[in-house]
Amino acid sequence: MKIRIVGGGPAGLYAAILLKKCRPDIDLRVYEQNAADATWGFGVVFSDRALEFLRADDPETADLIGRRMESWSRITISHKGERIDIDGIGFRSIGRLAMLQLLQSRAAFLGVETRYGTRIEDVSEFDDCDLVIAADGLNSVVRAEAPGEFGESITLLDNRFIWYGASKPFGALTQTFISTDRGDFNAHHYRYSPDRSTFLVECSPEAYANYGFGNMPEIEYREICRDIFARELGDATLINNHSMWRRFPVLRNTRWFRRNRVLVGDALHTAHYSIGSGTRLALEDVAALVDSLRSHDFDVARALPAYQVGREPVLNKLTAAARRSGDWYERFGEHMRLDPWPFALSYIMRSGRLDGDTLARMSPVFCRELQQRGIGIPELDET
């Protein structure tokens, strides 16, 4: 059987690992347009239970990654000069490059051939393959071959955001919200190594326009961001890695496969960064695809429809939560009118997946403080 994977990021490498584990005889090759040591961004964050699905399919990979991860058990909200901890919410994180290197070594150990610095311009060269897995992200060349047949739709959110690193390890996943005389900002920041953190800055369209970021060199707006978040950063510097202002693209596809091509991860869907599940969803897509192939004796014609039928309902729930979270952030300036404790409650309930009982079990200290302040918890939003 001949399989080609386009994209050597986490999804593509994990697909190669799982495929080689269950079918060592497969003629398998991964193509990645960048060098092996190139990566954009900084840290990858997971919920504290998010790696359990990895352990079920490949415990060796889960152990490799798990040993290198930072962990913490709370979210901190900083708003109007007050810091509020929401207990009982665990996360783990790892540097994106470190994760890639671990997956690369695992794939190589299993005999996976990966060709780096190789951009696929014409996917038709894989027409003789049994299967082509598109793990090549938002700008997928596989999907671009026939976007209409995949039912592609892309919409851009209004806020602007930029990924930086920070030369400082933060104690928890922290959300810092700041109003300036020219607009509203927030920062999502968390450590991914003992001495480094991700520091994502988001701003309203008004702030972006009023500061003139669109006509400004990166070094200048980096310094403005550092000044705005000086209290959080202290003496730390912001680290540039192809950092530029963007609008978040919401990608959907109604059909996940076409002939021998199949989409996974960001080539298939995007999930707003505020829920920290993009990489997890991509790896779960891959696990579902390989499970479908295995269950159908690698009969691609049967396995690909089954992959979509089995995975889509679960994915729809998660991406719906991501959309609600993204919508909350699109209006975060309006929410900032709330006092700190009601604001923190609004934040933690933003995706519509928690009800009062679940939140009370998960975060008892936070909920007791809300109760003492006379702040009620809304019921689950079923919309």
C-alpha positions as CSV (number, residue, x, y, z in Angstrom):
1,M,0.0,0.0,0.0
2,K,1.3,3.5,-0.9
3,I,0.5,6.4,1.3
4,R,1.9,10.0,1.1
5,I,1.5,12.6,3.8
6,V,1.7,16.3,2.9
7,G,2.9,18.2,6.0
8,G,5.4,17.3,8.6
9,G,4.0,19.1,11.6
10,P,2.5,17.3,14.6
11,A,-0.5,15.9,12.6
12,G,1.5,14.6,9.7
13,L,4.2,13.0,11.9
14,Y,1.7,11.4,14.2
15,A,-0.2,10.0,11.3
16,A,3.0,8.4,10.0
17,I,3.8,7.0,13.5
18,L,0.4,5.4,13.9
19,L,0.3,4.0,10.3
20,K,3.8,2.5,10.7
21,K,2.8,0.9,14.0
22,C,-0.2,-0.9,12.6
23,R,1.2,-1.6,9.1
24,P,5.0,-1.6,9.0
25,D,4.9,-2.8,5.3
26,I,3.3,0.4,4.1
27,D,5.1,2.4,1.5
28,L,4.9,5.6,3.4
29,R,6.6,9.0,3.0
30,V,6.1,12.5,4.6
31,Y,6.7,15.7,2.7
32,E,7.4,18.9,4.6
33,Q,8.2,22.2,2.9
34,N,10.2,23.6,5.8
35,A,13.5,22.5,7.3
36,A,13.3,19.9,10.1
37,D,14.3,22.5,12.7
38,A,11.9,25.3,11.5
39,T,8.7,26.1,13.4
40,W,6.4,29.0,13.8
41,G,5.1,30.0,17.2
42,F,6.4,28.9,20.6
43,G,4.5,26.6,22.9
44,V,1.7,24.1,22.5
45,V,-0.8,23.8,25.3
46,F,-3.1,20.8,26.2
47,S,-5.6,20.3,29.0
48,D,-4.1,18.0,31.7
49,R,-6.1,15.1,30.4
50,A,-5.6,15.7,26.7
51,L,-2.7,13.3,26.3
52,E,-4.6,10.3,27.5
53,F,-5.9,9.7,24.0
54,L,-2.3,9.5,22.8
55,R,-1.5,6.9,25.4
56,A,-4.3,4.7,24.1
57,D,-2.9,4.6,20.6
58,D,0.8,5.0,21.2
59,P,2.0,5.1,24.8
60,E,5.6,5.5,23.7
61,T,4.9,8.8,22.0
62,A,2.8,9.9,25.0
63,D,5.7,9.1,27.4
64,L,8.2,11.0,25.2
65,I,6.1,14.1,25.1
66,G,4.8,13.9,28.7
67,R,8.3,13.9,30.2
68,R,9.1,17.2,28.6
69,M,5.9,19.1,29.6
70,E,5.3,21.9,32.0
71,S,2.1,21.6,34.1
72,W,-0.1,23.8,36.3
73,S,-3.6,23.5,37.9
74,R,-5.2,26.9,37.5
75,I,-6.1,29.8,35.2
76,T,-5.3,33.3,36.3
77,I,-7.4,36.3,35.2
78,S,-5.9,39.8,35.4
79,H,-8.5,42.5,35.0
80,K,-8.7,46.1,36.4
81,G,-5.6,45.6,38.6
82,E,-7.0,42.4,40.3
83,R,-5.7,38.9,39.8
84,I,-8.2,36.0,40.2
85,D,-7.3,32.4,40.2
86,I,-9.7,29.8,38.9
87,D,-8.6,26.5,40.6
88,G,-9.0,23.0,39.4
89,I,-8.2,23.6,35.7
90,G,-5.1,21.8,34.8
91,F,-2.9,22.3,31.7
92,R,0.3,21.0,30.3
93,S,2.5,22.6,27.6
94,I,5.6,21.9,25.6
95,G,7.7,24.0,23.1
96,R,6.4,23.4,19.6
97,L,9.9,22.7,18.3
98,A,10.6,20.3,21.2
99,M,7.4,18.4,20.4
100,L,8.3,18.3,16.7
101,Q,11.7,16.9,17.4
102,L,10.3,14.2,19.7
103,L,7.8,13.2,17.0
104,Q,10.5,13.2,14.4
105,S,12.7,10.9,16.4
106,R,9.8,8.5,17.1
107,A,8.8,8.5,13.4
108,A,12.4,7.8,12.3
109,F,12.7,5.0,14.8
110,L,9.7,3.3,13.2
111,G,11.3,3.7,9.7
112,V,9.3,6.7,8.4
113,E,10.9,8.5,5.5
114,T,10.5,12.3,5.8
115,R,11.6,14.7,3.1
116,Y,12.2,18.2,4.5
117,G,12.5,21.3,2.4
118,T,10.2,19.8,-0.2
119,R,7.2,21.7,-1.3
120,I,4.5,19.9,-3.2
121,E,3.3,22.1,-6.0
122,D,1.1,19.7,-7.9
123,V,-0.8,17.0,-5.9
124,S,-1.6,15.1,-9.1
125,E,1.9,13.5,-8.7
126,F,0.3,11.4,-6.0
127,D,-2.6,10.1,-8.2
128,D,-1.1,6.7,-8.2
129,C,-1.1,6.5,-4.4
130,D,-3.7,4.6,-2.4
131,L,-4.1,7.5,0.0
132,V,-2.9,11.1,0.4
133,I,-3.3,12.6,3.8
134,A,-3.4,16.4,3.9
135,A,-1.8,17.5,7.1
136,D,-0.5,20.8,5.6
137,G,-2.5,23.3,7.5
138,L,-4.8,26.2,6.7
139,N,-3.1,26.9,3.3
140,S,-3.3,23.3,2.3
141,V,-2.2,22.6,-1.2
142,V,-4.2,19.4,-1.2
143,R,-7.4,21.3,-0.3
144,A,-6.6,24.1,-2.8
145,E,-6.6,21.5,-5.6
146,A,-10.5,21.5,-5.4
147,P,-11.8,23.6,-2.6
148,G,-15.4,23.5,-3.9
149,E,-15.4,19.7,-3.8
150,F,-14.3,19.8,-0.1
151,G,-17.0,22.4,0.6
152,E,-14.5,24.8,1.9
153,S,-15.5,28.0,3.7
154,I,-13.2,30.5,5.4
155,T,-14.2,33.6,7.4
156,L,-12.0,36.0,9.2
157,L,-12.7,37.3,12.7
158,D,-12.3,41.0,13.3
159,N,-9.8,41.2,16.2
160,R,-6.1,41.2,15.5
161,F,-3.6,38.9,17.2
162,I,0.1,38.3,17.2
163,W,2.2,35.4,18.6
164,Y,5.3,36.3,20.6
165,G,7.5,34.4,23.1
166,A,8.6,35.8,26.4
167,S,11.9,35.3,28.2
168,K,10.0,34.6,31.5
169,P,8.2,31.5,32.8
170,F,4.6,32.4,34.0
171,G,3.2,30.3,36.8
172,A,-0.1,29.5,35.2
173,L,-2.1,30.0,32.0
174,T,-2.8,33.7,32.5
175,Q,-5.3,36.0,30.7
176,T,-4.4,39.7,31.1
177,F,-6.9,42.3,30.0
178,I,-5.9,46.0,29.6
179,S,-7.7,49.1,28.4
180,T,-5.7,52.0,26.9
181,D,-6.8,55.3,25.7
182,R,-6.6,54.0,22.1
183,G,-8.3,50.6,22.5
184,D,-8.5,47.3,24.4
185,F,-5.9,44.5,24.6
186,N,-5.5,41.1,26.1
187,A,-2.6,38.7,26.4
188,H,-2.8,34.9,26.6
189,H,0.5,33.8,28.3
190,Y,1.8,30.5,29.7
191,R,5.2,28.8,30.1
192,Y,6.2,26.0,27.8
193,S,9.7,25.5,29.2
194,P,11.4,26.3,32.5
195,D,12.5,29.7,31.2
196,R,10.2,30.6,28.3
197,S,6.5,31.3,27.7
198,T,4.1,31.9,24.9
199,F,2.8,35.5,24.9
200,L,-0.1,36.0,22.4
201,V,-1.3,39.6,22.2
202,E,-4.8,40.3,20.9
203,C,-6.4,43.7,20.3
204,S,-9.7,45.2,19.1
205,P,-10.0,46.5,15.5
206,E,-10.1,50.0,17.0
207,A,-6.9,49.6,18.9
208,Y,-5.2,48.1,15.8
209,A,-6.3,51.2,13.8
210,N,-5.7,53.8,16.5
211,Y,-2.1,52.6,17.1
212,G,-1.4,52.4,13.4
213,F,0.0,48.9,13.7
214,G,-0.8,48.2,10.0
215,N,1.8,50.8,8.9
216,M,4.4,50.1,11.5
217,P,7.6,48.0,11.5
218,E,7.5,44.9,13.7
219,I,10.1,46.1,16.1
220,E,8.0,49.2,16.9
221,Y,4.7,47.5,17.6
222,R,6.6,44.8,19.6
223,E,7.9,47.6,21.9
224,I,4.4,49.1,22.2
225,C,3.0,45.6,23.2
226,R,5.9,45.3,25.7
227,D,5.0,48.7,27.2
228,I,1.3,47.9,27.5
229,F,2.0,44.6,29.3
230,A,5.0,45.9,31.3
231,R,3.5,44.9,34.6
232,E,3.2,41.3,33.5
233,L,6.5,41.1,31.7
234,G,8.7,42.9,34.1
235,D,12.2,42.8,32.8
236,A,11.4,40.0,30.2
237,T,11.6,40.6,26.5
238,L,9.2,39.7,23.8
239,I,10.7,37.2,21.3
240,N,9.9,37.5,17.6
241,N,9.5,34.5,15.4
242,H,7.9,35.6,12.1
243,S,5.5,37.5,14.4
244,M,2.9,39.6,12.6
245,W,-0.6,40.8,13.2
246,R,-3.3,38.5,11.8
247,R,-7.1,38.0,11.9
248,F,-8.1,34.5,13.0
249,P,-9.4,32.4,10.0
250,V,-12.4,30.1,10.8
251,L,-12.1,27.2,8.3
252,R,-14.8,24.6,7.7
253,N,-15.2,21.8,5.1
254,T,-18.4,20.0,4.6
255,R,-16.7,17.0,2.8
256,W,-13.5,15.7,4.4
257,F,-12.2,13.5,1.5
258,R,-12.1,13.5,-2.3
259,R,-11.0,10.5,-4.3
260,N,-7.8,9.3,-2.5
261,R,-7.3,12.6,-0.6
262,V,-8.3,13.2,3.0
263,L,-8.1,16.2,5.3
264,V,-6.9,16.3,8.9
265,G,-6.1,19.1,11.4
266,D,-5.9,22.7,10.3
267,A,-6.3,21.6,6.7
268,L,-9.8,20.4,7.7
269,H,-10.8,22.9,10.4
270,T,-9.6,25.6,12.7
271,A,-10.4,26.1,16.4
272,H,-9.9,29.5,18.0
273,Y,-6.6,29.6,20.0
274,S,-8.5,30.7,23.1
275,I,-9.5,27.0,23.8
276,G,-5.9,25.7,23.3
277,S,-7.1,22.6,21.4
278,G,-5.8,23.1,17.8
279,T,-3.0,20.5,18.1
280,R,-5.1,18.2,20.2
281,L,-7.9,18.2,17.6
282,A,-5.4,17.5,14.8
283,L,-3.9,14.5,16.6
284,E,-7.4,13.2,17.4
285,D,-8.4,13.5,13.8
286,V,-5.3,11.4,12.8
287,A,-6.1,8.8,15.4
288,A,-9.7,8.6,14.2
289,L,-8.6,8.3,10.5
290,V,-6.1,5.5,11.3
291,D,-8.6,3.7,13.4
292,S,-11.1,3.9,10.5
293,L,-8.5,2.5,8.1
294,R,-7.6,-0.3,10.4
295,S,-11.3,-1.2,11.0
296,H,-11.9,-1.4,7.3
297,D,-8.8,-3.4,6.4
298,F,-7.3,-0.3,4.8
299,D,-10.0,-0.2,2.2
300,V,-9.8,3.5,1.5
301,A,-13.2,3.7,-0.3
302,R,-14.9,2.5,2.8
303,A,-12.6,4.0,5.5
304,L,-12.7,7.6,4.4
305,P,-16.5,8.0,4.6
306,A,-16.5,6.1,7.9
307,Y,-13.8,8.5,9.2
308,Q,-16.0,11.5,8.6
309,V,-19.2,9.9,9.9
310,G,-17.5,8.7,13.1
311,R,-15.4,11.8,13.9
312,E,-17.6,14.7,12.7
313,P,-20.2,14.7,15.6
314,V,-17.4,14.9,18.2
315,L,-15.5,17.5,16.3
316,N,-18.6,19.6,15.7
317,K,-19.2,19.9,19.5
318,L,-15.6,21.0,20.1
319,T,-15.4,23.4,17.2
320,A,-18.8,24.9,18.3
321,A,-17.3,25.5,21.7
322,A,-14.3,27.1,20.0
323,R,-16.6,29.4,18.0
324,R,-18.4,30.5,21.1
325,S,-15.1,31.2,22.8
326,G,-13.9,33.1,19.7
327,D,-17.1,35.1,19.7
328,W,-16.6,36.1,23.4
329,Y,-13.1,37.3,22.6
330,E,-14.4,39.3,19.6
331,R,-16.4,41.3,22.2
332,F,-13.9,41.2,25.1
333,G,-13.9,45.0,25.4
334,E,-17.6,44.9,26.2
335,H,-17.1,42.2,28.8
336,M,-14.3,44.3,30.4
337,R,-16.9,46.7,31.7
338,L,-17.7,44.0,34.3
339,D,-16.1,44.1,37.7
340,P,-13.2,41.5,38.0
341,W,-15.2,38.6,39.6
342,P,-18.2,38.7,37.3
343,F,-15.8,39.1,34.4
344,A,-13.8,36.0,35.5
345,L,-17.1,34.1,35.6
346,S,-18.1,35.3,32.2
347,Y,-14.7,34.2,30.9
348,I,-14.8,30.7,32.3
349,M,-18.4,30.1,31.1
350,R,-17.7,31.6,27.6
351,S,-17.8,28.4,25.6
352,G,-21.2,27.2,26.9
353,R,-19.9,23.8,27.9
354,L,-20.0,24.3,31.7
355,D,-23.0,24.4,34.0
356,G,-23.0,25.5,37.6
357,D,-22.7,22.0,39.1
358,T,-19.7,21.1,36.9
359,L,-18.0,24.4,37.7
360,A,-18.6,23.9,41.4
361,R,-17.0,20.4,41.3
362,M,-14.1,21.6,39.1
363,S,-13.3,24.9,40.8
364,P,-14.6,24.8,44.4
365,V,-12.5,27.7,45.7
366,F,-13.4,30.0,42.9
367,C,-17.1,29.1,43.3
368,R,-17.1,29.6,47.1
369,E,-15.7,33.1,46.5
370,L,-18.4,33.9,43.9
371,Q,-21.0,32.7,46.4
372,Q,-19.6,34.9,49.2
373,R,-19.8,37.9,46.8
374,G,-23.4,37.1,45.9
375,I,-22.6,36.3,42.2
376,G,-24.8,33.6,40.8
377,I,-23.6,31.0,38.2
378,P,-25.7,30.7,35.0
379,E,-26.9,27.4,33.7
380,L,-25.5,25.6,30.7
381,D,-26.0,27.3,27.4
382,E,-27.4,24.6,25.1
383,T,-27.3,26.8,22.0
